[in-house]
C-alpha cells in the first residue's frame, strides 16, 4: 500500500494526515475513502496513458474507486489492495 500512496502523492495528493517527516500516519482505509486520493492516483497513473482523454481519466478514477470498495466489501481488504496494485502496475 505504501507504493500506492506514493503514487497518489506524485499525482498531487496532499493531506495533513500524510507527511510528518516522511511518516504516513493516516489509516489506509480512511485514505481510500477520500475522492482526492483517487483523483491524484488517477493523475499519477492513468492520466499518463497518452490515449486517455481528460474526461475519460475523471470517469476512470471513479469506476476504479467503486470497484476497489466493492472488492473490499465482498472479498476483503487484501483482495482490494491486490486489485489496486494491478491497476497501477506495481
Secondary structure, 3 states (H helix, E strand, C coil): CHHHHHHHHHCCCCCCCCCECCECCCCHHHHCCCHHHHHHHHHHCHHHCCCCCHHHHHHHHHHHHHHHHHHHHHHCHHHHHHHHHHHCCC
